[in-house]
Amino acid sequence: LTKGIFNVNSIGGIGLGAGTIAMYSRGDVPVDFYELDPDVVDLAKKYFGYLSLAPGAVNIYLGDARVSLKARQGTMYDVLIVDAFGGDSIPTHLVNADVANLYKEHLRDGGVILFHIPNRYFDLKPVLAQIAKETNAYAAYKATGDEGLTMRTVWAIITWDQQKYIKLLTQENWQMIDANQYATIRLWKDDYSTILPIIRWDQLKDTF
C-alpha cells in the first residue's frame, strides 16, 4: 500500500482475522498480533495457513489491544495496522483520539497507523479526519481494486510525517481526508462516540 515510502522493520496488528498480515514478516521483521477472541486464533490456525507459513517471527497477544499495548511499554512499531472494523459493530475504543495517542506512543519516528475500513454500513473517514486534526496528524485513504487474490477494499492512514504524507498523495494515489469536509462531526474520545453521523443510510435501507 505504501510502496516503500515508510521504513518497515516491525509491524503490529490489532485484530488477527485470518492472519494474512503475518505474510509481511521477515527474518528481521516480526509481526505482533493483538487479538481479543481466542476463538479467532483457533480458527486462523485451523482453517488458514498464514500463521504457519509466515516467513518471519509471529507473536500473538490475547486480550484487549489497549490493555496489551499499555502493558508492553517500550514496544515500538514502524507500522501499526488496526483491522477491527469489518463487522456490524464498531469497537469505538479502538478508533478515537485517546487511543490514537496510545498508538502514537508505540510508533517509531516516521511511523504510521493503517486502518482497514471496508465497512459496508459505516464510513469511518469522518472519524479519522477529526482524530488527525486533534492529534496534529495527516490522514488519507485509498480504495484498492481487485488484483489477483486481493479483493477490493478501503484503507486509511494516519501519519505525523508530512513529507511522506505528500508522497502518498502525489505518487501513490492516496486521497486526502480533510477535517474541514466533516466539520459537523464531533471528535470521538473515550467518553464520547456515536455512530449515527457515519451510517451509510443508502446501504442500510437495502437490508430492510
FENGI-V854853 format. One record per pair of residues at least 4 apart in sequence whose C-alpha atoms are under 7 Angstrom apart, sorted by the first residue. I is the first residue (numbers start at 1). J is the second residue. Records with the same first field share a line. If there is no record, write none. Layout:
I=J ; J
This chain:
2=6
5=164
7=78
8=78 ; 79
9=28 ; 29 ; 78
10=29 ; 30 ; 31 ; 77 ; 78 ; 79
11=30 ; 31 ; 32 ; 77 ; 78 ; 79 ; 80
12=31 ; 32 ; 33 ; 77 ; 79 ; 80 ; 81
13=32 ; 33 ; 34 ; 80 ; 81 ; 82
14=33 ; 34 ; 35 ; 65 ; 81 ; 82 ; 83
15=33 ; 34 ; 35 ; 82 ; 83 ; 84
16=33 ; 34 ; 35
17=40 ; 44
18=44 ; 48
19=44 ; 50 ; 51
20=50
22=31 ; 50 ; 51 ; 54 ; 58
23=50 ; 54 ; 55
25=29 ; 30 ; 31 ; 54 ; 55 ; 56 ; 57
26=30 ; 55 ; 56
27=55 ; 56 ; 57
29=56
30=56 ; 57 ; 58
31=57 ; 58 ; 59
32=58 ; 59 ; 60
33=59 ; 60 ; 61
34=60 ; 61 ; 62 ; 65
35=61 ; 62 ; 63 ; 64 ; 65
36=62 ; 63 ; 64 ; 65
38=42 ; 62
39=43
40=44
41=45
42=46
43=47
44=48
45=49 ; 51
49=53
50=54
63=68
64=68
65=69
66=70
67=71
68=72
69=73
75=106
76=106 ; 107 ; 108
77=106 ; 107 ; 108 ; 111
78=107 ; 108 ; 111 ; 112
79=111 ; 112 ; 113
80=112 ; 113 ; 114
81=113 ; 114 ; 115
82=114 ; 115 ; 116
83=115 ; 116
85=90 ; 116 ; 117 ; 119
86=117 ; 118 ; 119
87=119
92=96 ; 193
93=99 ; 190
94=99
95=99 ; 100
96=100 ; 131 ; 188 ; 189 ; 190
97=101 ; 131 ; 188 ; 189
98=102 ; 189 ; 190
99=103
100=104
101=105
102=106
103=107
107=111
110=160 ; 161
111=159
112=157 ; 158 ; 159
113=157 ; 158 ; 159
114=155 ; 156 ; 157 ; 158
115=155 ; 156 ; 157
116=154 ; 155 ; 156
117=124 ; 154 ; 155 ; 156
118=153 ; 154
119=123
120=203
121=199 ; 200 ; 203 ; 204
122=198 ; 199 ; 200
123=198 ; 199 ; 200
124=128 ; 198
125=129 ; 177
126=130 ; 182 ; 185
127=131 ; 187 ; 188
128=132
129=133 ; 139 ; 177 ; 178 ; 179
130=134 ; 179 ; 187
131=135 ; 187
132=136 ; 137 ; 138 ; 139 ; 158
133=137 ; 179
137=158 ; 159 ; 160
138=158 ; 159 ; 160 ; 165
139=157 ; 158 ; 159 ; 176 ; 177
140=156 ; 157 ; 158 ; 174 ; 175 ; 176 ; 177
141=155 ; 156 ; 157 ; 174 ; 175 ; 176 ; 177
142=154 ; 155 ; 156 ; 174 ; 175
143=153 ; 154 ; 155
144=152 ; 153 ; 154
145=151 ; 152 ; 153
146=150 ; 151 ; 152
147=151
159=165
161=165
162=166
163=167
164=168
165=169
166=170
167=171 ; 172
168=172 ; 173 ; 174
169=173 ; 174 ; 175
179=183
188=192 ; 193
189=193
195=199
200=204
201=205
202=206
